[in-house]
Amino acid sequence: MTDVAASDFRHPRRYVRLDTILRLRWLAALGQLAAIFIVVQGLEFDLPVVPCLAIVGLSCLLNLVLQIAFNPMQRLEPAYAAALLALNIVELAGLLFFTGGLQNPFSFLFLAPVLISATVLPVRLTIALGALALACASVLVFFHLPLPWDIDDPLVLPPIYLFGVWLSIVLAIGVTSLYAFQVTEEARKLSDALAATELVLTREQHLTQLDGLAAAAAHELGTPLSTIFLISRELERSLQDNQQFAGDIKTLREQAQRCRDILAKITQLSATGAPFDRMPLSTLIEETVAPHRDFGVAIKVRIAVAGASEPVGTRNPAILYGVGNILENAVDFARATVEVNAWWNNETVEIVISDDGPGFAPDIIKRIGEPYLSRRRPTDEAQSGHRGLGLGVFIARTLLERTGAKVSFSNRIFPDHGAVVQIAWPRQRFEAAETSTQPAS
């Protein structure tokens, strides 16, 4: 089976382009300018325009400097991206200081930078930005200029209401950011796991294609080598009395024969692995089981006798990898025995793999097949060096389902113990000459 290093896919370093941050900052600056203009000109409120425009102007100036000095398409290190988002929070706090503090309805915009961080930056930086936003909101509760309002009818909000605004900002930052982070993290894990799946399938298909090329090359080279061998043998007989050339001709014949033997072995190895070969279900099971017989676990194969003829399908790398991976997991967790049972009829082909190990834990049995889910014990991981991420089961399940299979996981019924994995295909899909296992472009 082809191994995929989980470290190549799990928790990649997260980068955001400078252009993305700059676009957000320009959007914020335009929004702030529009709000100032509407409040001053449209509502005719007495707003400290100069300090507010100074803050927005400095923000625009920084945007221009960054856009000119650096390539906007470059990806920022997480710390630099977090620094720019932190600057957004400080700029917003400065504007709110001059426009009423938390009495200003725009105070909820503290949520935006933290929410952006939750989707693209590591957890520690998101927590730091959330803490900064909460600190700024807390300071604004006590220190701010009055909210611009009608002088004849001033707005006075009770302290309990301001506390409610502060608490709602706190909860919004915490709950919304946590939700955004979890959704983004799940999407990232799924994307990485699917990338690993495509890589595994591509490797398996390349190996199968190499087998076919080897067989074709052996066939094409066989004829000229046979001609060389025959001619060299005739020359050797004709030049028996010529000691000068007889030895060289004999060496040439022996090397030609050696090449023929090597090509014959390649042909035998590739005979059952050409990409368009057909293989019955029993052969598929035996090819999958063979690599796992020497690990101290007895593998019992039972193939039910049915009235219908044995199904014969394409030698599909996706099926071989998927079934092989599930069987490998069964061998890893089994105490002594793994059973592979197969049966079929005119509508269905089914393989059931079971072991006598501890079985699936009740808290994860409904989540089996998700990427980065493990039922390995910590001691097992430490001893084997296996991270137990569940990525292999995810890949196996994804590949098998692409071939039309339905994969289900369960435990044996008490008093028996152990895991049971059932793989069932519609017979028509199993016997199809081609299956939809090509990697997505």
SULZIUR-V386620 format. One record per residue. N is the residue number from 1. SS is DSSP state (H for helix, E for strand, L for the rest). Layout:
N:SS
N:SS
This chain:
1:L
2:L
3:L
4:L
5:L
6:H
7:H
8:H
9:L
10:L
11:L
12:L
13:L
14:L
15:L
16:E
17:E
18:H
19:H
20:H
21:H
22:H
23:H
24:H
25:H
26:H
27:H
28:H
29:H
30:H
31:H
32:H
33:H
34:H
35:H
36:H
37:H
38:H
39:H
40:H
41:H
42:H
43:L
44:L
45:L
46:L
47:L
48:L
49:H
50:H
51:H
52:H
53:H
54:H
55:H
56:H
57:H
58:H
59:H
60:H
61:H
62:H
63:H
64:H
65:H
66:H
67:H
68:H
69:H
70:L
71:L
72:L
73:L
74:L
75:E
76:E
77:L
78:H
79:H
80:H
81:H
82:H
83:H
84:H
85:H
86:H
87:H
88:H
89:H
90:H
91:H
92:H
93:H
94:H
95:H
96:H
97:H
98:H
99:L
100:L
101:H
102:H
103:H
104:L
105:H
106:H
107:H
108:H
109:H
110:H
111:H
112:H
113:H
114:H
115:H
116:H
117:H
118:H
119:H
120:H
121:L
122:L
123:H
124:H
125:H
126:H
127:H
128:H
129:H
130:H
131:H
132:H
133:H
134:H
135:H
136:H
137:H
138:H
139:H
140:H
141:H
142:H
143:L
144:L
145:L
146:L
147:L
148:L
149:L
150:L
151:H
152:H
153:H
154:L
155:L
156:L
157:L
158:L
159:H
160:H
161:H
162:H
163:H
164:H
165:H
166:H
167:H
168:H
169:H
170:H
171:H
172:H
173:H
174:H
175:H
176:H
177:H
178:H
179:H
180:H
181:H
182:H
183:H
184:H
185:H
186:H
187:H
188:H
189:H
190:H
191:H
192:H
193:H
194:H
195:H
196:H
197:H
198:H
199:H
200:H
201:H
202:H
203:H
204:H
205:H
206:H
207:H
208:H
209:H
210:H
211:H
212:H
213:H
214:H
215:H
216:H
217:H
218:H
219:H
220:H
221:H
222:H
223:H
224:H
225:H
226:H
227:H
228:H
229:H
230:H
231:H
232:H
233:H
234:H
235:H
236:H
237:H
238:H
239:L
240:L
241:L
242:L
243:H
244:H
245:H
246:H
247:H
248:H
249:H
250:H
251:H
252:H
253:H
254:H
255:H
256:H
257:H
258:H
259:H
260:H
261:H
262:H
263:H
264:H
265:H
266:H
267:H
268:H
269:H
270:H
271:L
272:L
273:L
274:L
275:L
276:L
277:L
278:E
279:E
280:E
281:H
282:H
283:H
284:H
285:H
286:H
287:H
288:H
289:H
290:H
291:L
292:L
293:L
294:L
295:L
296:L
297:L
298:E
299:E
300:E
301:E
302:E
303:E
304:L
305:L
306:L
307:L
308:L
309:L
310:L
311:L
312:E
313:E
314:E
315:L
316:L
317:H
318:H
319:H
320:H
321:H
322:H
323:H
324:H
325:H
326:H
327:H
328:H
329:H
330:H
331:H
332:H
333:H
334:L
335:L
336:L
337:E
338:E
339:E
340:E
341:E
342:E
343:E
344:E
345:L
346:L
347:L
348:E
349:E
350:E
351:E
352:E
353:E
354:E
355:E
356:L
357:L
358:L
359:L
360:L
361:L
362:L
363:L
364:L
365:H
366:H
367:H
368:L
369:L
370:L
371:L
372:L
373:L
374:L
375:L
376:L
377:L
378:H
379:H
380:H
381:H
382:H
383:H
384:H
385:L
386:L
387:L
388:L
389:L
390:L
391:H
392:H
393:H
394:H
395:H
396:H
397:H
398:H
399:H
400:H
401:H
402:H
403:L
404:L
405:L
406:E
407:E
408:E
409:E
410:E
411:E
412:L
413:L
414:L
415:L
416:L
417:L
418:L
419:E
420:E
421:E
422:E
423:E
424:E
425:E
426:E
427:H
428:H
429:H
430:H
431:L
432:L
433:L
434:L
435:L
436:L
437:L
438:L
439:L
440:L
441:L
